[in-house]
Amino acid sequence: MLIREAVSEDWRSIWPFFHAIVAAGDTFAYPTDLTEGQGRELWMLSAPKHTAVAVDESGEILGTANMYANRPGNGAHIASASYMVDPRRSGRGVGRALVEYSLEWTRAAGFRAIQFNAVVETNVHAVRLYESLGFKIVGTVPEAFNHPTEGYVALHIMHRSL
Amino acid sequence: MLIREAVSEDWRSIWPFFHAIVAAGDTFAYPTDLTEGQGRELWMLSAPKHTAVAVDESGEILGTANMYANRPGNGAHIASASYMVDPRRSGRGVGRALVEYSLEWTRAAGFRAIQFNAVVETNVHAVRLYESLGFKIVGTVPEAFNHPTEGYVALHIMHRSL
């Protein structure tokens, strides 16, 4: 597996699983009816923001991540990041590799920490992955996410110094 | 004191204290070098978002608030809000009146709670005001705000059900 900066042509391969994940509506607080154009604008970021893809030996895209300053101004030293793994490619450590990449990239870019603003509490796999990589839950907003099958569930704020 | 929806012409009166507050850089994680046009775009919101002003008997603007969905999609039932009081008009309960107005407005708009994402811990006056109106600190992100005189200080996430 290789992780590299995303290029514009990658979107064609990202969109199918991006769309499936967003439409499922159980992990991201994105509009569940995002069009392809809106999705591209949201996900495919330009410098100083950054979008990356994980690819296998044949160049096929397994997952993607993006990262950026969480706030402007006097909050701009904290990064945030998002990750999506093609569900057909899960279980290979793609998510872990993407988080590790984002830790390296944001550290190199001079950020002092990464903060996740909205980790759905029922997304236990993600919470455990982040915790295993040193993130801590620093806050929990009750009933902040309307899960399609679980109803109102909490969103965690997670944080890790770099 | 009256609180009413802001109109475009109000910006002329808001900008001087808005600019002073943002340039001071000790309470908002906004770019401290915001231009007037950027400030207007950031603050003067259109439906379904909402911007309000507090005015005195002579119609002079004492402070302003805005409010909006904190997230899209399955997070859109939680509002967020921001408040600015003209420092020359402080001590008259303007901030409290603006927060109370935002509680009423967001409740009427169908939101289930209000969440503040970034309350600077050294902004003790605001933290106390919010707590006195039923908000609770549900999370604290360490060193997330680079205060111009205090250095790296925490940002609180605060929350109140409606």
Interface residues (C-beta under 8 A of the other chain):
Chain A: G25 F28 A29 Y30 P31 T32 N70 R71 P72 G73 N74 G75 A76 H77 I78 R112 A113 Q115 N117 A118 V138 G139 T140 V141 P142 E143 A144 F145 N146 H147 P148 Y152 L155 I157 H159 S161
Chain B: G25 F28 A29 Y30 P31 T32 N70 R71 P72 G73 N74 G75 A76 H77 I78 R112 A113 Q115 N117 A118 V138 G139 T140 V141 P142 E143 A144 F145 N146 H147 P148 Y152 L155 I157 H159
